[in-house]
Amino acid sequence: MRVVKRLLSSGLTVDDVVVLRPCLTADGELDGCPRSREILAAHIDRLRSSIARDRRTLNLLRERQGNMAPPGGAGWQVLCGLGPTGGPPAKVSG
Protein backbone atom coordinates (compact mmCIF):
# COMPACT_ATOMS: atom_id res chain seq x y z
CA MET A 1 0.00 0.00 0.00
CA ARG A 2 2.87 2.37 0.80
CA VAL A 3 4.29 1.84 -2.69
CA VAL A 4 0.95 2.70 -4.30
CA LYS A 5 0.73 5.91 -2.24
CA ARG A 6 4.28 6.82 -3.25
CA LEU A 7 3.50 6.27 -6.94
CA LEU A 8 0.32 8.34 -6.71
CA SER A 9 2.07 11.14 -4.83
CA SER A 10 4.69 11.26 -7.59
CA GLY A 11 1.93 12.31 -9.99
CA LEU A 12 1.14 9.03 -11.69
CA THR A 13 -2.53 8.42 -12.38
CA VAL A 14 -4.53 5.61 -10.79
CA ASP A 15 -4.67 3.94 -14.22
CA ASP A 16 -0.86 4.11 -14.44
CA VAL A 17 -0.49 2.55 -11.00
CA VAL A 18 -2.94 -0.25 -11.86
CA VAL A 19 -0.90 -1.09 -14.97
CA LEU A 20 2.40 -0.81 -13.07
CA ARG A 21 1.37 -3.06 -10.21
CA PRO A 22 2.33 -6.33 -11.95
CA CYS A 23 5.73 -4.76 -12.74
CA LEU A 24 6.58 -4.17 -9.07
CA THR A 25 9.07 -6.36 -7.24
CA ALA A 26 8.43 -7.59 -3.69
CA ASP A 27 10.28 -4.58 -2.25
CA GLY A 28 8.24 -2.10 -4.30
CA GLU A 29 10.70 -1.32 -7.07
CA LEU A 30 9.84 -1.49 -10.76
CA ASP A 31 11.27 -4.56 -12.46
CA GLY A 32 11.80 -2.80 -15.79
CA CYS A 33 9.06 -4.48 -17.80
CA PRO A 34 8.43 -2.75 -21.16
CA ARG A 35 5.03 -1.36 -20.13
CA SER A 36 6.47 0.25 -16.99
CA ARG A 37 9.17 1.89 -19.11
CA GLU A 38 6.49 3.32 -21.43
CA ILE A 39 4.43 4.66 -18.53
CA LEU A 40 7.43 6.23 -16.83
CA ALA A 41 8.63 7.78 -20.11
CA ALA A 42 5.17 9.32 -20.64
CA HIS A 43 5.16 10.58 -17.05
CA ILE A 44 8.59 12.16 -17.50
CA ASP A 45 7.33 13.87 -20.67
CA ARG A 46 4.33 15.25 -18.75
CA LEU A 47 6.62 16.54 -16.01
CA ARG A 48 8.93 18.22 -18.53
CA SER A 49 5.95 19.85 -20.23
CA SER A 50 4.64 21.08 -16.88
CA ILE A 51 8.06 22.51 -15.99
CA ALA A 52 8.22 24.33 -19.34
CA ARG A 53 4.73 25.83 -18.73
CA ASP A 54 5.75 26.90 -15.23
CA ARG A 55 8.90 28.57 -16.60
CA ARG A 56 6.86 30.48 -19.20
CA THR A 57 4.41 31.59 -16.51
CA LEU A 58 7.25 32.66 -14.22
CA ASN A 59 8.88 34.67 -17.01
CA LEU A 60 5.56 36.35 -17.82
CA LEU A 61 5.02 37.25 -14.16
CA ARG A 62 8.55 38.64 -13.90
CA GLU A 63 7.94 40.71 -17.02
CA ARG A 64 4.70 42.08 -15.59
CA GLN A 65 6.39 42.80 -12.29
CA GLY A 66 9.10 44.75 -14.12
CA ASN A 67 6.45 46.83 -15.89
CA MET A 68 4.67 47.82 -12.66
CA ALA A 69 5.05 51.32 -11.26
CA PRO A 70 6.91 51.31 -7.95
CA PRO A 71 4.81 51.46 -4.77
CA GLY A 72 3.91 55.06 -4.07
CA GLY A 73 3.88 55.97 -7.74
CA ALA A 74 0.78 57.41 -9.36
CA GLY A 75 -0.04 54.17 -11.20
CA TRP A 76 0.02 52.18 -7.99
CA GLN A 77 -2.21 54.68 -6.20
CA VAL A 78 -4.74 54.73 -9.01
CA LEU A 79 -4.87 50.93 -9.09
CA CYS A 80 -5.45 50.80 -5.34
CA GLY A 81 -7.96 53.67 -5.37
CA LEU A 82 -5.77 55.85 -3.16
CA GLY A 83 -4.85 59.51 -3.31
CA PRO A 84 -1.29 60.91 -3.12
CA THR A 85 -1.29 60.81 0.70
CA GLY A 86 -2.41 57.21 0.87
CA GLY A 87 -5.97 58.16 1.76
CA PRO A 88 -8.98 58.41 -0.51
CA PRO A 89 -8.44 60.44 -3.68
CA ALA A 90 -9.23 64.14 -3.45
CA LYS A 91 -12.54 65.21 -4.94
CA VAL A 92 -12.21 67.43 -7.92
CA SER A 93 -14.87 70.10 -8.15
CA GLY A 94 -15.74 71.14 -11.59
N, C-alpha and C positions, 0 to 999 in steps of 0.2 A: 504494500500500500504506500509506503514511503517513497518508493521509486516512482510510482504513478504520480504522486503529488509533486515530486521534483520535476518530472517531465512536463506536467501541466504548468507549473510555475515558471518554467523556462520559455513558455509561450507556444508550446505545441498544442494542437487542438485535441479534443477528446477522440476524434476519428483517427488522428495520427497515433495517439497512444494505444488505441485498440489494435491497430495494425502492427505497432512495434512490440506489443506484448509477447508474441511468440519469439521475437528476436532477442529477448532479454536472457542473460545468463542467470544462474542462481543468485549471484551477488548483486544483480541489478544493472549490470553493464550490458551494452549492446554487443551482440556477437558478430556484427559485421555482415549480416545477411543483405543481399542486394536491395530488398525493399526498404530496409532501415537506412541504407545509404541514400536512396532516392528521397525519402522523407526528410532526412537531415539536410540534404543538399537544398531541397525546396525551402526548408525552414531558414537556412542560412541566407538564401536569396531574399526571403521576406524581411529578415533582419537588416540586411544591407540596404534594401529599398527604404525601410523605415528610417534608418540612420541618414540616408541621403535626403529624405523629406524633412527630417528634423534639422539637418544642417541648412537647408534652403530656408526653412522657417526662421531659424536663428539669425541667418544673414539678413533676412527681410526685417526682422525686429530690430536688429542693430542699425540698419539703414534708417528705419523710422525714428529710432531714438536719436540718431545723429542729426535728423532734420527738425527735431523739436526745439522750440525756443527754450532758453534756460529758465528755471524757476524764477519768478519775479519779473519776467519779461512780459510785454503787453500780450503776446499770444497766449501765454500760460494763463494770465488773469482772465482774458476773454473766455477761454475754454472752461475755466472753473467758475465763471460768473462773478468774478471779484473785481473791485475797483483798484486803483493804484495803491491804496493804503492797506489792502487786504480785506477790506470790508465790502459791503455792497457797492455796486457802481453808483457814481453820482448821477442824479437826475438832471437831464438837460432840459431846460425850459426853452420853448421855442415858439 
